[in-house]
C-alpha cells in the first residue's frame, strides 16, 4: 500500500483515537486506543507509529501494520489456516523500535514517541555494534525500514530477560509497505544480524507446542497467500503468556484502592506470584505494604482503646512520609471502636472504610519515584 502524509492526516482528521505528533521535519501518526474496531480501514492499520518527512510528505520510517491475536478478528480466525504449512517467527517480548535517518545519522523511534528511555537504550546498543549500525543506515538509505526489537532486563514486560540485545524482526519498503525479511534473510544472517527464530509448520502443531511452554511469548504467523494491502500476520501466544501478561497489565494499571482490595479479599499473593517483571512487582508490593501497615496500625490503636483524635495524630506522625494525603474520617474510627467493644467485626469494617478513603483520594500513598 503506497501511502503519503496527506492521506494519513486526512484519514485521522477529527478521530480522537489517533494522535499526530511533530518533531523537526518528522510527523508521526499513531493510535491512542488499541481495539480492532479502531482499525476499521486498511489505511488505519498502517498508522501505528508510521513516520513521515513533513517537507516531502514521504514515509521516513514504516513499522509493522496493525495485526491481531489468533481468533481476535475475522481475519485471524484459526479456521483460515487449518491444515496449511505456514511460516512462524518467534515473537520476542521486548520493545519495538523503528529507525529514521536524520542528517546522516540513525535515530530510533517507538510507536508513540520520538525519544524515551527505550530509544536511548536502543541507540546506545546500536552505536556499540558497528556492523548493525552500518546495516541499518544502509537499509534506510535504500528507502527501507529495518524494524528492531529491544530485548532487555531493564524493559522486561513478561518474559524474563538476561541480556540486552537488538534484533531485526522485519524489513519494510517505505514507499509500498512491502515486507522483505524473507528476501533478505540470508544476507542479514551473513552480516551477523540477530533474527527471531523461524519454523515452518501447521497452526495445529504450533498450538500444541505452545500449550506446554513457559517463559515464552509465542510466534507471529505469516501468511503470504494475500499480498495486498499487506500479508496476513497473526500473533499466536502461549497460554502461559496470556495469563502472565493479564496479571502484569492488571497489576501495572490498577489504582491504589483496588490494589488494597486484593489484600482485603486475600487475592494479592496469588496475583503477585504470577508477575515476572520484578520492577513492577516490587513497586506495587511496596505500595501495598504501606497501605497494609496503615490498616494494621489502625487496628492496633483501636484495640488499645485510643480515642479517634489520638489515633489520627499518631497515624500522621507515623505515616506522613509514606503518604501524600492522610485524611482519616474520625466517624469511622468511632464506629470501629464501638464494634470492637461489642466484639463485632471491627477489622473488616475498618478495612472497608479505608478502602473507601483510598478510592476517594483522602488516603493517598506515595507511589512514584521522587514523591
C-alpha positions as CSV (number, residue, x, y, z in Angstrom):
1,X,0.0,0.0,0.0
2,X,1.5,3.3,-1.1
3,X,1.0,6.0,1.5
4,X,1.9,9.7,1.9
5,X,1.5,12.1,4.8
6,X,-1.6,13.9,3.3
7,X,-3.6,10.6,3.1
8,X,-2.7,9.7,6.7
9,X,-3.7,13.1,8.1
10,X,-7.0,13.0,6.1
11,X,-7.7,9.5,7.5
12,X,-7.5,10.6,11.1
13,X,-8.8,14.1,11.0
14,X,-11.3,14.5,13.9
15,X,-10.6,11.0,15.1
16,X,-9.9,11.1,18.8
17,X,-8.5,7.5,18.8
18,X,-5.4,8.6,16.8
19,X,-2.7,11.3,17.5
20,X,-0.3,13.2,15.4
21,X,2.9,14.5,16.9
22,X,5.7,16.5,15.3
23,X,9.4,17.0,15.9
24,X,11.5,19.0,13.5
25,X,10.8,17.6,10.0
26,X,9.2,14.5,11.3
27,X,5.5,13.8,11.7
28,X,4.3,10.6,13.5
29,X,0.8,9.2,13.3
30,X,-0.3,6.5,15.8
31,X,-3.3,5.2,17.7
32,X,-4.3,6.1,21.2
33,X,-6.6,3.2,21.8
34,X,-5.9,-0.4,20.9
35,X,-9.0,-2.1,19.7
36,X,-9.9,-3.9,16.4
37,X,-12.8,-1.5,16.0
38,X,-10.4,1.4,15.8
39,X,-8.7,0.0,12.8
40,X,-11.7,-0.1,10.5
41,X,-9.8,0.6,7.3
42,X,-6.6,-0.9,5.8
43,X,-5.1,2.6,5.9
44,X,-5.7,3.0,9.7
45,X,-3.9,-0.3,10.3
46,X,-0.7,1.3,8.9
47,X,-1.0,4.1,11.5
48,X,0.8,2.6,14.4
49,X,3.8,4.9,14.6
50,X,4.4,5.4,10.9
51,X,6.6,8.5,10.5
52,X,6.8,10.9,7.6
53,X,9.0,13.7,6.5
54,X,7.0,16.9,6.8
55,X,8.8,18.7,4.0
56,X,8.2,16.0,1.3
57,X,5.2,14.1,2.7
58,X,7.1,10.8,2.1
59,X,7.4,7.9,4.5
60,X,10.6,8.2,6.7
61,X,10.1,5.1,8.8
62,X,7.5,2.3,8.4
63,X,6.9,-0.1,11.3
64,X,4.5,-3.0,11.2
65,X,0.9,-2.6,10.2
66,X,-1.5,-3.4,13.0
67,X,-2.2,-7.2,13.3
68,X,-4.1,-9.2,15.8
69,X,-4.1,-12.2,18.1
70,X,-5.4,-15.6,16.9
71,X,-9.2,-15.5,16.8
72,X,-9.4,-11.8,17.8
73,X,-10.8,-10.8,14.4
74,X,-12.4,-12.5,11.4
75,X,-9.1,-12.3,9.6
76,X,-7.2,-14.0,12.4
77,X,-9.7,-16.9,12.9
78,X,-7.8,-20.2,13.1
79,X,-10.2,-21.8,10.6
80,X,-8.5,-19.7,7.9
81,X,-5.2,-21.5,8.4
82,X,-6.3,-25.1,9.1
83,X,-4.1,-27.8,7.6
84,X,-1.7,-25.5,5.8
85,X,2.0,-25.2,6.3
86,X,2.9,-21.6,7.3
87,X,5.9,-19.6,8.3
88,X,6.1,-18.8,12.0
89,X,8.7,-16.5,13.6
90,X,9.3,-16.2,17.3
91,X,7.6,-13.2,18.9
92,X,10.1,-11.5,21.1
93,X,8.8,-10.0,24.3
94,X,10.5,-6.6,24.0
95,X,10.1,-3.1,22.7
96,X,9.6,-2.4,19.0
97,X,11.9,0.3,17.7
98,X,12.0,1.7,14.2
99,X,14.8,3.9,12.8
100,X,14.9,7.1,10.7
101,X,17.8,8.8,9.1
102,X,18.3,12.4,10.2
103,X,21.2,14.5,8.9
104,X,23.0,11.2,8.0
105,X,22.6,9.7,11.5
106,X,20.4,6.9,12.6
107,X,17.7,7.8,15.2
108,X,15.4,5.3,16.8
109,X,11.7,5.9,17.5
110,X,9.0,4.0,19.3
111,X,5.4,3.6,18.3
112,X,4.3,6.8,20.1
113,X,7.5,8.7,20.9
114,X,10.4,10.4,19.2
115,X,12.6,9.8,22.3
116,X,12.3,8.0,25.6
117,X,14.4,5.6,27.8
118,X,13.8,2.7,25.4
119,X,15.0,4.6,22.3
120,X,18.0,5.9,24.2
121,X,18.9,2.3,25.3
122,X,18.4,1.1,21.7
123,X,20.7,3.8,20.3
124,X,23.3,3.0,22.9
125,X,23.4,-0.6,21.8
126,X,23.3,0.3,18.2
127,X,26.3,2.6,18.5
128,X,28.2,-0.2,20.2
129,X,27.6,-2.5,17.2
130,X,29.3,-1.0,14.2
131,X,28.1,-3.7,11.8
132,X,24.5,-3.4,12.8
133,X,24.6,0.4,12.7
134,X,26.1,0.3,9.2
135,X,23.5,-2.1,8.0
136,X,20.6,-0.1,9.5
137,X,21.9,3.1,7.9
138,X,22.4,1.3,4.5
139,X,18.8,0.0,4.6
140,X,17.4,3.4,5.4
141,X,19.4,4.9,2.5
142,X,17.7,2.4,0.2
143,X,14.3,3.5,1.4
144,X,13.7,0.5,3.7
145,X,12.8,0.3,7.4
146,X,14.6,-2.4,9.4
147,X,12.2,-3.0,12.3
148,X,14.1,-3.6,15.5
149,X,13.2,-5.3,18.8
150,X,15.0,-4.2,22.0
151,X,15.2,-7.1,24.5
152,X,16.5,-6.0,27.9
153,X,16.1,-6.9,31.6
154,X,15.6,-3.1,32.1
155,X,12.5,-3.0,30.0
156,X,11.1,-6.5,30.6
157,X,7.4,-6.9,30.0
158,X,6.5,-10.5,30.9
159,X,9.2,-12.9,29.7
160,X,12.3,-12.7,31.9
161,X,15.4,-11.4,30.1
162,X,19.0,-12.0,31.0
163,X,20.9,-10.0,28.3
164,X,20.4,-6.8,26.2
165,X,20.1,-7.4,22.5
166,X,18.8,-5.7,19.4
167,X,17.1,-8.0,16.8
168,X,15.9,-7.1,13.3
169,X,12.4,-8.7,13.2
170,X,11.4,-7.4,9.8
171,X,12.3,-5.1,6.9
172,X,9.7,-3.0,5.1
173,X,9.9,-0.9,1.9
174,X,8.9,2.6,2.9
175,X,7.0,3.6,-0.2
176,X,4.9,0.4,-0.7
177,X,5.0,-1.2,2.7
178,X,6.2,-4.5,1.2
179,X,7.7,-6.9,3.7
180,X,11.2,-8.0,2.7
181,X,12.6,-10.1,5.6
182,X,12.3,-13.5,3.8
183,X,14.0,-12.0,0.7
184,X,17.0,-10.5,2.6
185,X,17.2,-13.0,5.4
186,X,20.3,-14.8,4.1
187,X,22.2,-11.6,3.6
188,X,21.3,-10.4,7.1
189,X,22.5,-13.6,8.7
190,X,25.8,-13.4,6.7
191,X,26.3,-10.0,8.2
192,X,25.8,-11.2,11.7
193,X,22.3,-9.8,12.4
194,X,20.2,-11.4,15.1
195,X,16.8,-12.5,13.8
196,X,13.9,-14.1,15.5
197,X,13.9,-17.9,15.1
198,X,11.6,-19.3,12.4
199,X,9.8,-22.5,11.8
200,X,7.6,-23.9,9.0
201,X,4.7,-25.9,10.4
202,X,0.9,-26.1,10.7
203,X,-1.0,-24.0,13.2
204,X,-2.3,-27.2,14.8
205,X,1.3,-28.4,15.6
206,X,2.4,-24.9,16.8
207,X,-0.6,-24.6,19.2
208,X,0.2,-28.0,20.7
209,X,3.8,-27.0,21.2
210,X,2.9,-23.6,22.8
211,X,0.4,-25.2,25.2
212,X,3.4,-26.8,27.0
213,X,5.8,-23.8,27.0
214,X,6.5,-21.3,29.7
215,X,8.7,-18.1,29.7
216,X,8.0,-17.8,26.0
217,X,5.6,-15.4,24.3
218,X,4.8,-17.2,21.1
219,X,5.0,-16.8,17.4
220,X,4.0,-14.5,14.6
221,X,2.2,-16.5,11.9
222,X,3.0,-15.1,8.4
223,X,0.6,-16.0,5.6
224,X,1.7,-14.6,2.2
225,X,-1.3,-16.0,0.4
226,X,-2.8,-12.5,0.5
227,X,-0.3,-9.8,-0.6
228,X,-2.4,-6.6,-0.6
229,X,-2.9,-4.3,1.2
230,X,-0.5,-6.4,3.3
231,X,0.1,-10.1,4.1
232,X,-1.8,-11.8,7.0
233,X,0.2,-11.7,10.2
234,X,-1.3,-13.2,13.4
235,X,0.0,-13.4,16.9
236,X,-0.1,-16.9,18.3
237,X,0.8,-16.8,22.0
238,X,1.3,-19.4,24.8
239,X,-1.4,-19.8,27.4
240,X,1.3,-19.1,29.9
241,X,1.9,-15.7,28.3
242,X,-1.7,-14.8,28.1
243,X,-2.1,-15.5,31.8
244,X,1.1,-13.8,32.9
245,X,0.5,-10.8,30.7
246,X,-3.0,-10.3,32.0
247,X,-1.6,-10.4,35.6
248,X,1.2,-7.9,34.6
249,X,-1.2,-5.5,32.9
250,X,-3.8,-5.7,35.7
251,X,-1.2,-5.1,38.4
252,X,0.5,-2.3,36.5
253,X,-2.7,-0.4,35.9
254,X,-5.0,-0.9,38.8
255,X,-5.5,2.1,41.1
256,X,-4.4,2.0,44.7
257,X,-7.8,1.2,46.2
258,X,-8.2,-1.9,44.0
259,X,-4.7,-2.9,44.9
260,X,-5.6,-2.6,48.6
261,X,-8.8,-4.6,47.9
262,X,-6.7,-7.6,46.7
263,X,-5.2,-7.7,50.3
264,X,-8.7,-7.4,51.9
265,X,-10.0,-10.3,49.7
266,X,-6.9,-12.4,50.2
267,X,-6.0,-12.4,46.4
268,X,-2.8,-10.4,46.5
269,X,-0.4,-13.4,46.9
270,X,-2.0,-15.2,44.0
271,X,-1.6,-12.2,41.7
272,X,1.9,-11.3,42.7
273,X,3.1,-14.9,42.3
274,X,2.2,-14.6,38.6
275,X,4.3,-11.5,37.9
276,X,7.7,-12.0,36.3
277,X,8.5,-8.3,35.9
278,X,10.5,-7.7,39.1
279,X,10.5,-3.9,38.8
280,X,6.7,-3.6,38.6
281,X,6.2,-6.3,41.2
282,X,8.5,-4.6,43.7
283,X,6.9,-1.1,43.1
284,X,3.3,-2.3,43.7
285,X,4.3,-4.6,46.6
286,X,5.9,-1.6,48.3
287,X,2.7,0.5,47.7
288,X,0.5,-2.3,49.1
289,X,2.8,-2.8,52.1
290,X,2.3,0.9,53.0
291,X,-1.5,0.6,52.9
292,X,-1.4,-2.7,54.8
293,X,0.8,-1.3,57.5
294,X,-1.5,1.7,57.9
295,X,-4.5,-0.7,58.2
296,X,-2.8,-2.9,60.8
297,X,-1.7,0.1,62.8
298,X,-5.2,1.5,62.9
299,X,-6.5,-1.9,64.1
300,X,-3.8,-2.0,66.8
301,X,-4.7,1.5,68.0
302,X,-8.4,0.6,68.1
303,X,-7.6,-2.5,70.2
304,X,-5.7,-0.2,72.6
305,X,-8.8,1.8,73.1
306,X,-7.2,5.1,71.8
307,X,-9.6,8.0,71.1
308,X,-10.2,9.0,67.5
309,X,-8.2,12.3,67.9
310,X,-5.3,10.4,69.4
311,X,-5.4,7.8,66.6
312,X,-5.3,10.4,63.8
313,X,-2.4,12.2,65.5
314,X,-0.4,9.0,65.8
315,X,-1.2,7.9,62.3
316,X,0.0,11.3,60.8
317,X,3.2,11.2,62.9
318,X,4.0,7.6,61.8
319,X,3.0,7.7,58.2
320,X,3.2,11.3,56.9
321,X,6.4,10.5,55.0
322,X,4.8,7.5,53.2
323,X,1.5,9.1,52.2
324,X,0.7,12.3,50.3
325,X,-2.7,12.5,52.0
326,X,-3.9,11.1,55.3
327,X,-7.4,12.3,55.9
328,X,-8.8,9.7,58.2
329,X,-12.5,10.3,58.9
330,X,-12.9,10.1,62.7
331,X,-16.5,8.9,62.5
332,X,-15.2,5.7,61.0
333,X,-12.8,5.4,64.0
334,X,-15.6,5.9,66.4
335,X,-17.7,3.2,64.8
336,X,-14.7,0.8,64.7
337,X,-14.2,1.4,68.5
338,X,-17.9,0.7,69.1
339,X,-17.7,-2.5,67.1
340,X,-14.5,-3.6,68.9
341,X,-16.1,-3.1,72.3
342,X,-19.1,-5.1,71.2
343,X,-16.9,-7.9,70.0
344,X,-18.0,-7.5,66.4
345,X,-16.1,-7.4,63.1
346,X,-14.4,-4.1,63.6
347,X,-11.4,-5.2,61.4
348,X,-13.5,-5.8,58.3
349,X,-15.4,-2.6,58.9
350,X,-12.3,-0.5,59.1
351,X,-10.7,-2.3,56.1
352,X,-13.8,-1.4,54.0
353,X,-13.7,2.2,55.2
354,X,-10.0,2.6,54.5
355,X,-10.7,1.2,51.0
356,X,-13.3,3.9,50.5
357,X,-10.9,6.6,51.7
358,X,-8.2,5.4,49.3
359,X,-10.7,5.3,46.5
360,X,-11.8,8.9,47.3
361,X,-8.2,10.1,47.3
362,X,-8.4,11.1,51.0
363,X,-5.7,8.5,51.8
364,X,-3.1,8.5,49.1
365,X,0.2,6.6,49.2
366,X,3.3,7.9,47.6
367,X,4.0,5.5,44.7
368,X,6.1,7.3,42.1
369,X,9.8,8.0,42.3
370,X,10.8,11.3,43.8
371,X,7.5,11.6,45.8
